[in-house]
Amino acid sequence: MTYSVSTQATPSRISPGRPPKAQAEARRAHLLRVATDEFLAEGFGNANVDRIARKAGVSKKTIYARYPNKEALFFAVVDEIANASHGLLAADMAAADGDPERVLLAFGLRIATTWTSPLELGIYRLILSEIPRFPSLAALYNREMELFRSTLLDYLRRQIDQGNFVIPDLPKSVRQFGLLVYGEARERALLGEQQTAEDVNALVLSGVRLFVAGYSKKTRE
């Protein structure tokens, strides 16, 4: 099944010369959308840079000037998707205030909803399937995961400072949160199980409440 993320018509072939910054960024984003479609449709091994160039309206030379090989292009695709998701999440958490359970519920729901989307599932499956042939993808995946973990870790550290939580091992607790709150929803989606928004919400809420109960200062006194 092909998951398409292209939202703009293919632009005309790029003319010589250096385009304005905004135009260059738009073309870069379009190239990565086209590359995303190609990787998801064909897999990493069968993805074709010539085909990507043709669909994106650029020359292969233009692609290789920015991305020296297909692996670098795929890394850029993953970075683009992860950074977009993390940017929204980081903004949410920076503005988060009030009851920790409510904040963590909002955090967990955003992650669970994003990570069970067709786009994110397709990229995740692709990374896992290609790691045996391209071990560097494991480092890429871990780097992207650290983006999300660091956001939660910073929030939990603030809650400890405010006296709301007692957490002896912060990095471990962040991993536990992922397993408890959105791990099951992602696993079900990877296995092709149909889940409603209510199903995902129930899984996230259950995990958040268990996490809060385990680390809340009140329950440890």
N, CA, C and O of each residue as an XYZ file, in Angstrom:
884
protein
N       0.851     -1.200      0.000
C       0.000      0.000      0.000
C       0.879      1.240      0.000
O       1.870      1.289      0.730
N       0.546      2.228     -0.790
C       1.338      3.445     -0.891
C       0.720      4.542     -0.049
O      -0.476      4.815     -0.146
N       1.540      5.167      0.776
C       1.093      6.289      1.565
C       1.671      7.546      0.958
O       2.892      7.691      0.898
N       0.840      8.450      0.511
C       1.315      9.660     -0.148
C       1.235     10.839      0.787
O       0.231     11.039      1.471
N       2.300     11.622      0.814
C       2.292     12.833      1.621
C       2.451     14.069      0.762
O       2.566     15.175      1.290
N       2.459     13.903     -0.566
C       2.610     15.046     -1.454
C       1.366     15.906     -1.405
O       0.249     15.400     -1.512
N       1.555     17.190     -1.245
C       0.416     18.105     -1.152
C       0.470     19.203     -2.188
O      -0.430     20.041     -2.245
N       1.533     19.219     -3.029
C       1.653     20.246     -4.042
C       1.898     19.601     -5.395
O       2.440     18.500     -5.492
N       1.488     20.308     -6.428
C       1.763     19.819     -7.775
C       3.259     19.887     -8.033
O       3.954     20.730     -7.467
N       3.758     18.989     -8.894
C       5.173     18.973     -9.218
C       5.568     20.269     -9.902
O       4.966     20.642    -10.908
N       6.586     20.974     -9.368
C       6.975     22.238     -9.977
C       7.742     22.012    -11.259
O       8.223     20.909    -11.520
N       7.855     23.059    -12.063
C       8.651     22.948    -13.282
C      10.106     22.770    -12.909
O      10.506     23.073    -11.785
N      10.900     22.280    -13.850
C      12.295     22.000    -13.577
C      13.013     23.264    -13.123
O      12.811     24.353    -13.660
N      13.863     23.077    -12.110
C      14.564     24.202    -11.521
C      15.520     24.818    -12.528
O      16.282     24.110    -13.188
N      15.477     26.139    -12.642
C      16.350     26.832    -13.570
C      17.696     27.096    -12.929
O      17.805     27.069    -11.703
N      18.737     27.352    -13.733
C      20.062     27.603    -13.185
C      20.065     28.846    -12.302
O      19.176     29.694    -12.376
N      21.096     28.924    -11.463
C      21.209     30.082    -10.580
C      20.693     29.759     -9.197
O      20.013     28.752     -8.995
N      21.014     30.607     -8.255
C      20.603     30.378     -6.875
C      19.266     31.059     -6.617
O      19.167     32.282     -6.725
N      18.210     30.267     -6.269
C      16.891     30.859     -6.021
C      16.858     31.551     -4.665
O      17.714     31.296     -3.818
N      15.867     32.432     -4.450
C      15.712     33.061     -3.139
C      15.563     32.001     -2.052
O      15.166     30.869     -2.330
N      15.885     32.375     -0.807
C      15.893     31.423      0.300
C      14.551     30.735      0.473
O      14.505     29.516      0.632
N      13.456     31.487      0.445
C      12.132     30.897      0.641
C      11.802     29.913     -0.471
O      11.221     28.857     -0.221
N      12.174     30.261     -1.695
C      11.911     29.380     -2.827
C      12.754     28.121     -2.726
O      12.277     27.023     -3.013
N      14.003     28.277     -2.321
C      14.880     27.121     -2.169
C      14.344     26.171     -1.099
O      14.399     24.953     -1.265
N      13.824     26.728     -0.001
C      13.278     25.894      1.067
C      12.022     25.165      0.593
O      11.816     24.000      0.931
N      11.187     25.844     -0.187
C       9.977     25.207     -0.704
C      10.328     24.043     -1.625
O       9.678     22.998     -1.593
N      11.356     24.229     -2.442
C      11.770     23.176     -3.359
C      12.402     22.008     -2.612
O      12.211     20.846     -2.969
N      13.163     22.342     -1.559
C      13.741     21.281     -0.734
C      12.643     20.443     -0.079
O      12.706     19.213     -0.066
N      11.633     21.132      0.467
C      10.527     20.434      1.121
C       9.763     19.568      0.117
O       9.355     18.450      0.429
N       9.576     20.108     -1.102
C       8.878     19.332     -2.124
C       9.685     18.089     -2.509
O       9.125     17.003     -2.658
N      10.982     18.251     -2.667
C      11.837     17.107     -2.988
C      11.716     16.025     -1.925
O      11.618     14.843     -2.255
N      11.723     16.413     -0.657
C      11.634     15.427      0.414
C      10.265     14.760      0.452
O      10.164     13.587      0.809
N       9.206     15.488      0.091
C       7.884     14.850      0.014
C       7.851     13.807     -1.093
O       7.309     12.717     -0.912
N       8.430     14.146     -2.235
C       8.481     13.192     -3.338
C       9.323     11.982     -2.946
O       8.951     10.844     -3.233
N      10.452     12.227     -2.294
C      11.314     11.133     -1.854
C      10.605     10.254     -0.829
O      10.766      9.034     -0.837
N       9.828     10.867      0.045
C       9.062     10.098      1.031
C       8.108      9.146      0.339
O       8.037      7.968      0.689
N       7.375      9.645     -0.638
C       6.461      8.794     -1.399
C       7.203      7.620     -2.034
O       6.733      6.482     -1.999
N       8.361      7.911     -2.611
C       9.140      6.881     -3.298
C       9.622      5.812     -2.316
O       9.494      4.618     -2.590
N      10.165      6.224     -1.195
C      10.668      5.257     -0.216
C       9.547      4.396      0.346
O       9.718      3.190      0.522
N       8.406      5.006      0.630
C       7.298      4.243      1.186
C       6.694      3.289      0.163
O       6.249      2.197      0.516
N       6.678      3.695     -1.089
C       6.087      2.861     -2.128
C       7.012      1.723     -2.547
O       6.554      0.609     -2.802
N       8.319      2.003     -2.619
C       9.254      1.045     -3.194
C      10.186      0.385     -2.185
O      10.854     -0.597     -2.509
N      10.237      0.918     -0.960
C      11.232      0.428     -0.015
C      12.556      1.121     -0.277
O      12.745      1.746     -1.321
N      13.476      1.006      0.679
C      14.746      1.699      0.515
C      15.558      1.128     -0.639
O      16.096      1.872     -1.459
N      15.643     -0.196     -0.699
C      16.470     -0.831     -1.720
C      16.013     -0.545     -3.131
O      16.845     -0.358     -4.018
N      14.712     -0.505     -3.363
C      14.174     -0.322     -4.715
C      13.891      1.140     -5.059
O      13.575      1.452     -6.207
N      14.001      2.022     -4.095
C      13.784      3.443     -4.383
C      14.815      3.916     -5.401
O      15.983      3.531     -5.344
N      14.372      4.751     -6.328
C      15.209      5.147     -7.457
C      15.387      6.661     -7.485
O      14.415      7.408     -7.592
N      16.641      7.105     -7.387
C      16.913      8.537     -7.350
C      16.547      9.206     -8.668
O      16.088     10.349     -8.667
N      16.741      8.512     -9.804
C      16.346      9.071    -11.099
C      14.853      9.363    -11.113
O      14.415     10.410    -11.591
N      14.079      8.422    -10.583
C      12.624      8.588    -10.567
C      12.231      9.728     -9.632
O      11.339     10.515     -9.949
N      12.894      9.817     -8.484
C      12.624     10.911     -7.550
C      12.915     12.255     -8.211
O      12.130     13.197     -8.104
N      14.053     12.327     -8.894
C      14.438     13.578     -9.554
C      13.404     13.979    -10.598
O      13.015     15.144    -10.683
N      12.964     13.009    -11.390
C      11.993     13.304    -12.443
C      10.675     13.805    -11.853
O      10.113     14.790    -12.332
N      10.190     13.138    -10.830
C       8.916     13.525    -10.220
C       9.012     14.862     -9.483
O       8.040     15.613     -9.410
N      10.199     15.148     -8.938
C      10.377     16.395     -8.205
C      10.691     17.567     -9.119
O      10.667     18.718     -8.683
N      10.987     17.284    -10.388
C      11.303     18.350    -11.321
C      12.694     18.918    -11.152
O      12.921     20.102    -11.401
N      13.638     18.070    -10.726
C      15.027     18.501    -10.566
C      15.923     17.494    -11.280
O      15.473     16.421    -11.683
N      17.179     17.849    -11.430
C      18.140     16.913    -11.994
C      18.707     16.038    -10.885
O      18.710     16.426     -9.717
N      19.183     14.867    -11.255
C      19.822     13.999    -10.265
C      21.059     14.688     -9.680
O      21.391     14.502     -8.509
N      21.726     15.475    -10.504
C      22.899     16.210    -10.037
C      22.524     17.174     -8.912
O      23.283     17.349     -7.958
N      21.352     17.796     -9.030
C      20.884     18.713     -7.993
C      20.673     17.978     -6.678
O      21.024     18.487     -5.613
N      20.096     16.774     -6.754
C      19.876     15.977     -5.544
C      21.205     15.610     -4.904
O      21.382     15.761     -3.696
N      22.145     15.123     -5.723
C      23.420     14.668     -5.169
C      24.291     15.824     -4.675
O      25.221     15.614     -3.897
N      23.995     17.025     -5.120
C      24.730     18.179     -4.604
C      24.374     18.435     -3.143
O      25.184     18.961     -2.380
N      23.158     18.058     -2.763
C      22.711     18.250     -1.377
C      22.824     16.965     -0.572
O      23.206     16.994      0.597
N      22.492     15.836     -1.195
C      22.513     14.544     -0.520
C      23.447     13.625     -1.306
O      23.094     13.215     -2.412
N      24.617     13.287     -0.781
C      25.639     12.575     -1.553
C      25.251     11.172     -2.006
O      25.850     10.639     -2.940
N      24.255     10.566     -1.358
C      23.826      9.231     -1.764
C      22.380      9.008     -1.321
O      21.787      9.857     -0.655
N      21.833      7.880     -1.690
C      20.433      7.589     -1.379
C      20.215      7.468      0.122
O      19.159      7.849      0.628
N      21.194      6.945      0.833
C      21.083      6.819      2.280
C      20.946      8.196      2.929
O      20.130      8.380      3.832
N      21.742      9.157      2.471
C      21.665     10.516      3.017
C      20.304     11.140      2.723
O      19.766     11.873      3.552
N      19.745     10.854      1.551
C      18.422     11.371      1.201
C      17.365     10.768      2.111
O      16.463     11.473      2.564
N      17.463      9.478      2.383
C      16.501      8.834      3.269
C      16.624      9.387      4.691
O      15.614      9.614      5.358
N      17.847      9.601      5.151
C      18.044     10.190      6.471
C      17.374     11.556      6.544
O      16.769     11.907      7.557
N      17.486     12.322      5.465
C      16.872     13.646      5.432
C      15.351     13.544      5.508
O      14.703     14.371      6.149
N      14.785     12.535      4.858
C      13.339     12.305      4.905
C      12.898     12.031      6.342
O      11.927     12.614      6.824
N      13.621     11.138      7.018
C      13.265     10.789      8.396
C      13.420     11.996      9.304
O      12.571     12.244     10.160
N      14.498     12.749      9.122
C      14.715     13.955      9.924
C      13.565     14.951      9.733
O      13.088     15.551     10.696
N      13.132     15.116      8.489
C      12.069     16.073      8.190
C      10.776     15.702      8.907
O      10.107     16.565      9.475
N      10.429     14.433      8.882
C       9.201     13.975      9.510
C       9.303     14.088     11.035
O       8.384     14.571     11.697
N      10.436     13.635     11.576
C      10.614     13.674     13.030
C      10.655     15.105     13.550
O      10.055     15.407     14.581
N      11.352     15.979     12.851
C      11.460     17.362     13.310
C      10.119     18.084     13.282
O       9.829     18.902     14.154
N       9.303     17.778     12.276
C       7.978     18.390     12.205
C       7.127     17.962     13.391
O       6.461     18.787     14.016
N       7.150     16.662     13.701
C       6.373     16.152     14.831
C       6.902     16.707     16.147
O       6.136     17.127     17.014
N       8.221     16.701     16.281
C       8.811     17.162     17.529
C       8.589     18.656     17.737
O       8.414     19.101     18.871
N       8.595     19.428     16.665
C       8.374     20.860     16.800
C       7.028     21.167     17.423
O       6.928     22.025     18.300
N       5.988     20.469     16.975
C       4.660     20.666     17.550
C       4.625     20.225     19.006
O       4.041     20.896     19.857
N       5.255     19.091     19.280
C       5.259     18.559     20.630
C       6.022     19.466     21.592
O       5.571     19.715     22.710
N       7.165     19.951     21.155
C       7.969     20.820     22.003
C       7.223     22.113     22.328
O       7.292     22.614     23.450
N       6.515     22.643     21.340
C       5.728     23.858     21.574
C       4.626     23.595     22.599
O       4.368     24.425     23.471
N       3.983     22.445     22.488
C       2.938     22.080     23.447
C       3.500     22.007     24.864
O       2.927     22.551     25.808
N       4.637     21.322     24.989
C       5.194     21.096     26.318
C       5.755     22.375     26.925
O       5.718     22.559     28.142
N       6.269     23.245     26.088
C       6.806     24.513     26.591
C       5.701     25.359     27.207
O       5.933     26.114     28.151
N       4.500     25.220     26.662
C       3.362     26.000     27.156
C       2.532     25.240     28.188
O       1.554     25.762     28.722
N       2.941     23.986     28.463
C       2.154     23.133     29.354
C       2.210     23.636     30.788
O       3.265     24.029     31.286
N       1.065     23.616     31.434
C       0.989     24.044     32.819
C      -0.210     23.351     33.448
O      -1.124     22.912     32.751
N      -0.194     23.258     34.771
C      -1.340     22.681     35.453
C      -1.091     21.252     35.886
O       0.053     20.830     36.054
N      -2.163     20.518     36.064
C      -2.123     19.160     36.592
C      -1.242     18.261     35.728
O      -1.479     18.159     34.524
N      -0.225     17.603     36.307
C       0.676     16.753     35.523
C      -0.037     15.643     34.751
O       0.352     15.314     33.630
N      -1.070     15.073     35.345
C      -1.778     14.002     34.637
C      -2.407     14.536     33.351
O      -2.380     13.868     32.317
N      -2.968     15.733     33.418
C      -3.574     16.317     32.224
C      -2.512     16.624     31.172
O      -2.720     16.375     29.984
N      -1.378     17.163     31.608
C      -0.304     17.495     30.671
C       0.259     16.224     30.028
O       0.461     16.176     28.815
N       0.507     15.209     30.833
C       1.064     13.969     30.312
C       0.063     13.250     29.404
O       0.458     12.576     28.452
N      -1.208     13.393     29.695
C      -2.230     12.804     28.830
C      -2.198     13.457     27.454
O      -2.261     12.769     26.435
N      -2.099     14.788     27.423
C      -2.029     15.497     26.144
C      -0.760     15.093     25.372
O      -0.799     14.887     24.159
N       0.350     14.985     26.090
C       1.616     14.564     25.480
C       1.468     13.160     24.877
O       1.817     12.926     23.720
N       0.941     12.232     25.690
C       0.797     10.857     25.234
C      -0.145     10.712     24.056
O       0.109      9.920     23.148
N      -1.234     11.473     24.065
C      -2.197     11.396     22.972
C      -1.598     11.913     21.664
O      -1.835     11.342     20.600
N      -0.820     12.997     21.747
C      -0.209     13.514     20.523
C       0.769     12.490     19.942
O       0.774     12.244     18.736
N       1.593     11.897     20.803
C       2.549     10.898     20.329
C       1.821      9.691     19.755
O       2.142      9.230     18.659
N       0.848      9.184     20.486
C       0.135      7.989     20.041
C      -0.583      8.230     18.718
O      -0.559      7.377     17.831
N      -1.215      9.378     18.587
C      -1.927      9.695     17.353
C      -0.970      9.820     16.176
O      -1.244      9.331     15.080
N       0.160     10.483     16.419
C       1.147     10.663     15.351
C       1.782      9.342     14.959
O       1.908      9.035     13.774
N       2.178      8.563     15.948
C       2.932      7.338     15.659
C       2.065      6.204     15.141
O       2.597      5.190     14.688
N       0.762      6.340     15.193
C      -0.101      5.327     14.589
C      -0.668      5.789     13.253
O      -1.535      5.127     12.683
N      -0.182      6.922     12.750
C      -0.618      7.401     11.437
C       0.046      6.581     10.337
O       1.136      6.052     10.555
N      -0.573      6.456      9.160
C       0.027      5.680      8.065
C       1.439      6.129      7.697
O       2.301      5.295      7.418
N       1.679      7.432      7.696
C       3.004      7.932      7.343
C       4.059      7.462      8.330
O       5.081      6.907      7.929
N       3.822      7.677      9.610
C       4.803      7.305     10.627
C       4.995      5.792     10.681
O       6.121      5.319     10.835
N       3.923      5.037     10.555
C       4.040      3.580     10.566
C       4.845      3.092      9.370
O       5.665      2.183      9.494
N       4.607      3.702      8.209
C       5.343      3.302      7.017
C       6.836      3.542      7.163
O       7.644      2.685      6.802
N       7.207      4.703      7.690
C       8.620      5.021      7.889
C       9.231      4.088      8.928
O      10.347      3.601      8.746
N       8.507      3.839     10.012
C       9.005      2.966     11.083
C       9.245      1.554     10.558
O      10.286      0.956     10.829
N       8.287      1.027      9.812
C       8.461     -0.312      9.229
C       9.670     -0.349      8.300
O      10.433     -1.315      8.289
N       9.827      0.701      7.535
C      10.925      0.765      6.576
C      12.271      0.765      7.294
O      13.195      0.059      6.890
N      12.379      1.547      8.342
C      13.630      1.588      9.108
C      13.945      0.211      9.688
O      15.068     -0.277      9.561
N      12.964     -0.407     10.317
C      13.197     -1.712     10.932
C      13.590     -2.764      9.902
O      14.457     -3.596     10.166
N      12.966     -2.732      8.745
C      13.249     -3.746      7.730
C      14.625     -3.577      7.106
O      15.215     -4.549      6.632
N      15.148     -2.340      7.101
C      16.421     -2.078      6.431
C      17.622     -2.044      7.373
O      18.760     -1.983      6.907
N      17.398     -2.081      8.680
C      18.513     -2.011      9.627
C      19.528     -3.135      9.431
O      20.727     -2.875      9.527
N      19.103     -4.384      9.158
C      20.114     -5.435      8.948
C      21.083     -5.112      7.808
O      22.261     -5.458      7.891
N      20.605     -4.454      6.744
C      21.484     -4.113      5.615
C      22.174     -2.775      5.813
O      23.268     -2.553      5.296
N      21.531     -1.880      6.565
C      22.083     -0.553      6.777
C      22.055     -0.248      8.278
O      21.154      0.443      8.753
N      23.036     -0.760      9.024
C      23.054     -0.586     10.492
C      23.011      0.866     10.938
O      22.572      1.155     12.051
N      23.456      1.780     10.097
C      23.448      3.190     10.488
C      22.021      3.700     10.710
O      21.823      4.726     11.360
N      21.033      2.988     10.174
C      19.648      3.392     10.404
C      19.264      3.255     11.870
O      18.402      3.984     12.360
N      19.908      2.311     12.580
C      19.629      2.154     14.008
C      20.044      3.408     14.769
O      19.329      3.876     15.655
N      21.215      3.949     14.410
C      21.677      5.183     15.048
C      20.742      6.338     14.715
O      20.461      7.181     15.567
N      20.259      6.375     13.474
C      19.316      7.417     13.070
C      18.037      7.321     13.887
O      17.538      8.329     14.387
N      17.508      6.115     14.021
C      16.271      5.920     14.776
C      16.461      6.344     16.232
O      15.615      7.039     16.796
N      17.574      5.924     16.837
C      17.825      6.281     18.234
C      17.955      7.795     18.407
O      17.498      8.353     19.404
N      18.576      8.448     17.436
C      18.735      9.894     17.511
C      17.377     10.593     17.467
O      17.133     11.541     18.213
N      16.504     10.119     16.591
C      15.177     10.725     16.502
C      14.364     10.472     17.766
O      13.629     11.346     18.228
N      14.501      9.266     18.324
C      13.773      8.960     19.553
C      14.226      9.847     20.700
O      13.419     10.238     21.543
N      15.512     10.164     20.736
C      16.025     11.012     21.805
C      15.412     12.418     21.766
O      15.296     13.074     22.801
N      15.022     12.877     20.577
C      14.338     14.162     20.485
C      13.078     14.170     21.346
O      12.835     15.100     22.115
N      12.287     13.111     21.197
C      11.025     13.039     21.924
C      11.258     12.761     23.402
O      10.582     13.329     24.260
N      12.218     11.885     23.699
C      12.485     11.560     25.100
C      13.009     12.773     25.864
O      12.686     12.961     27.037
N      13.816     13.593     25.197
C      14.379     14.750     25.886
C      13.297     15.750     26.280
O      13.388     16.396     27.324
N      12.273     15.873     25.439
C      11.168     16.783     25.763
C      10.433     16.327     27.015
O      10.133     17.131     27.898
N      10.148     15.036     27.084
C       9.471     14.501     28.267
C      10.385     14.561     29.481
O       9.936     14.889     30.579
N      11.654     14.251     29.297
C      12.599     14.269     30.405
C      12.685     15.656     31.037
O      12.707     15.783     32.261
N      12.734     16.694     30.204
C      12.798     18.061     30.717
C      11.551     18.406     31.531
O      11.637     19.055     32.574
N      10.393     17.963     31.041
C       9.152     18.241     31.760
C       9.146     17.523     33.113
O       8.803     18.121     34.133
N       9.524     16.253     33.120
C       9.528     15.495     34.367
C      10.533     16.063     35.365
O      10.283     16.062     36.570
N      11.663     16.545     34.866
C      12.649     17.160     35.760
C      12.040     18.393     36.449
O      12.272     18.622     37.636
N      11.272     19.170     35.707
C      10.623     20.338     36.314
C       9.608     19.918     37.372
O       9.463     20.572     38.405
N       8.909     18.818     37.100
C       7.922     18.335     38.071
C       8.584     17.813     39.338
O       8.033     17.944     40.431
N       9.750     17.228     39.194
C      10.507     16.787     40.376
C      10.926     18.004     41.199
O      10.804     18.006     42.424
N      11.418     19.030     40.522
C      11.847     20.257     41.207
C      10.696     20.928     41.936
O      10.894     21.569     42.968
N       9.483     20.777     41.392
C       8.309     21.388     42.007
C       7.704     20.507     43.100
O       6.738     20.895     43.758
N       8.278     19.325     43.285
C       7.817     18.441     44.347
C       6.629     17.573     43.990
O       5.990     17.009     44.878
N       6.317     17.453     42.704
C       5.157     16.647     42.302
C       5.485     15.172     42.103
O       4.636     14.308     42.319
N       6.721     14.884     41.688
C       7.118     13.509     41.420
C       8.392     13.154     42.180
O       9.219     14.013     42.485
N       8.522     11.868     42.474
C       9.765     11.309     42.997
C      10.206     10.244     42.005
O       9.606      9.172     41.934
N      11.263     10.538     41.233
C      11.713      9.645     40.167
C      13.215      9.409     40.325
O      14.017     10.281     39.991
N      13.597      8.243     40.830
C      15.020      7.969     41.057
C      15.850      7.909     39.781
O      17.013      8.312     39.780
N      15.263      7.408     38.695
C      16.006      7.231     37.438
C      15.195      7.863     36.309
O      14.297      7.232     35.752
N      15.518      9.109     35.976
C      14.737      9.831     34.969
C      14.779      9.185     33.588
O      13.718      8.961     33.007
N      15.952      8.874     33.031
C      15.981      8.258     31.691
C      15.166      6.961     31.632
O      14.473      6.696     30.650
N      15.259      6.169     32.687
C      14.490      4.919     32.716
C      12.997      5.205     32.741
O      12.220      4.514     32.081
N      12.590      6.217     33.496
C      11.163      6.532     33.596
C      10.603      7.007     32.260
O       9.445      6.736     31.940
N      11.418      7.716     31.479
C      10.961      8.188     30.176
C      10.691      7.002     29.245
O       9.705      6.999     28.507
N      11.553      6.017     29.282
C      11.327      4.818     28.464
C      10.101      4.060     28.955
O       9.326      3.536     28.155
N       9.928      4.003     30.270
C       8.745      3.348     30.825
C       7.472      4.041     30.365
O       6.476      3.388     30.054
N       7.512      5.364     30.324
C       6.342      6.126     29.887
C       5.949      5.715     28.462
O       4.771      5.505     28.173
N       6.932      5.603     27.591
C       6.636      5.212     26.217
C       5.988      3.847     26.129
O       5.026      3.660     25.384
N       6.508      2.890     26.885
C       5.946      1.541     26.864
C       4.535      1.520     27.439
O       3.655      0.838     26.914
N       4.326      2.258     28.504
C       3.025      2.269     29.163
C       1.962      3.025     28.381
O       0.811      2.596     28.305
N       2.356      4.154     27.801
C       1.364      5.108     27.302
C       1.043      4.941     25.829
O      -0.132      4.928     25.462
N       2.059      4.811     24.963
C       1.745      4.690     23.541
C       2.355      3.465     22.875
O       2.178      3.255     21.675
N       3.070      2.659     23.649
C       3.681      1.465     23.075
C       2.670      0.464     22.531
O       2.847     -0.075     21.439
N       1.608      0.219     23.299
C       0.626     -0.779     22.871
C      -0.160     -0.305     21.647
O      -0.432     -1.090     20.739
N      -0.521      0.970     21.623
C      -1.259      1.499     20.471
C      -0.415      1.370     19.205
O      -0.929      1.012     18.145
N       0.866      1.661     19.317
C       1.746      1.553     18.149
C       1.891      0.100     17.720
O       1.864     -0.205     16.528
N       2.045     -0.795     18.686
C       2.192     -2.206     18.364
C       0.952     -2.737     17.642
O       1.067     -3.459     16.652
N      -0.224     -2.377     18.140
C      -1.466     -2.821     17.500
C      -1.555     -2.291     16.068
O      -1.962     -3.010     15.155
N      -1.173     -1.036     15.883
C      -1.215     -0.448     14.541
C      -0.230     -1.137     13.614
O      -0.546     -1.376     12.448
N       0.956     -1.461     14.106
C       1.955     -2.146     13.285
C       1.461     -3.520     12.840
O       1.808     -3.992     11.757
N       0.664     -4.147     13.668
C       0.126     -5.467     13.351
C      -1.149     -5.396     12.523
O      -1.753     -6.423     12.212
N      -1.552     -4.195     12.169
C      -2.709     -4.028     11.293
C      -4.047     -4.004     11.991
O      -5.087     -4.063     11.336
N      -4.040     -3.918     13.313
C      -5.305     -3.886     14.049
C      -5.963     -2.518     13.899
O      -5.309     -1.487     14.054
N      -7.239     -2.515     13.602
C      -7.984     -1.272     13.469
C      -8.304     -0.717     14.859
O      -8.858     -1.422     15.702
N      -7.956      0.541     15.089
C      -8.214      1.179     16.372
C      -8.966      2.483     16.152
O      -8.630      3.268     15.265
N      -9.963      2.698     16.954
C     -10.677      3.968     16.905
C      -9.923      4.977     17.776
O      -9.038      4.611     18.550
N     -10.287      6.243     17.633
C      -9.697      7.266     18.483
C      -9.992      6.970     19.950
O      -9.168      7.239     20.824
N     -11.178      6.412     20.213
C     -11.542      6.077     21.587
C     -10.659      4.960     22.128
O     -10.298      4.973     23.305
N     -10.304      3.987     21.276
C      -9.416      2.902     21.690
C      -8.053      3.448     22.101
O      -7.517      3.090     23.150
N      -7.504      4.316     21.265
C      -6.189      4.903     21.538
C      -6.239      5.755     22.799
O      -5.341      5.693     23.639
N      -7.300      6.552     22.925
C      -7.446      7.397     24.115
C      -7.470      6.570     25.392
O      -6.865      6.947     26.395
N      -8.175      5.435     25.350
C      -8.286      4.593     26.539
C      -6.933      3.994     26.916
O      -6.593      3.928     28.097
N      -6.165      3.562     25.926
C      -4.843      3.008     26.198
C      -3.910      4.064     26.789
O      -3.179      3.801     27.743
N      -3.950      5.248     26.211
C      -3.080      6.333     26.687
C      -3.466      6.741     28.107
O      -2.599      6.895     28.966
N      -4.748      6.912     28.352
C      -5.211      7.332     29.678
C      -4.823      6.313     30.739
O      -4.368      6.684     31.822
N      -5.001      5.033     30.435
C      -4.647      3.980     31.388
C      -3.155      4.024     31.713
O      -2.761      3.911     32.874
N      -2.324      4.192     30.672
C      -0.886      4.230     30.886
C      -0.449      5.448     31.677
O       0.404      5.341     32.558
N      -1.021      6.602     31.375
C      -0.669      7.834     32.085
C      -1.032      7.722     33.566
O      -0.243      8.100     34.432
N      -2.204      7.211     33.849
C      -2.627      7.097     35.242
C      -1.729      6.143     36.024
O      -1.426      6.386     37.192
N      -1.303      5.056     35.378
C      -0.401      4.119     36.032
C       0.962      4.766     36.284
O       1.557      4.585     37.346
N       1.444      5.516     35.304
C       2.730      6.201     35.438
C       2.678      7.226     36.570
O       3.570      7.270     37.418
N       1.635      8.046     36.577
C       1.505      9.087     37.602
C       1.384      8.464     38.988
O       1.991      8.941     39.947
N       0.601      7.398     39.085
C       0.436      6.737     40.384
C       1.766      6.168     40.880
O       2.038      6.172     42.080
N       2.588      5.682     39.957
C       3.856      5.082     40.351
C       4.900      6.083     40.818
O       5.729      5.772     41.673
N       4.857      7.289     40.252
C       5.892      8.257     40.571
C       5.411      9.494     41.325
O       6.219     10.351     41.685
N       4.123      9.594     41.563
C       3.607     10.739     42.285
C       4.173     10.779     43.698
O       4.260      9.741     44.354
N       4.552     11.935     44.169
C       5.096     12.079     45.519
C       4.072     11.671     46.556
O       4.428     11.111     47.593
N       2.802     11.944     46.290
C       1.758     11.629     47.257
C       1.658     10.142     47.493
O       1.453      9.716     48.630
N       1.798      9.325     46.440
C       1.681      7.882     46.600
C       2.918      7.276     47.256
O       2.881      6.130     47.702
N       4.017      8.039     47.318
C       5.249      7.518     47.890
C       5.465      7.972     49.328
O       6.406      7.538     49.992
N       4.596      8.836     49.794
C       4.743      9.323     51.176
C       4.092      8.363     52.180
O       4.122      8.617     53.384
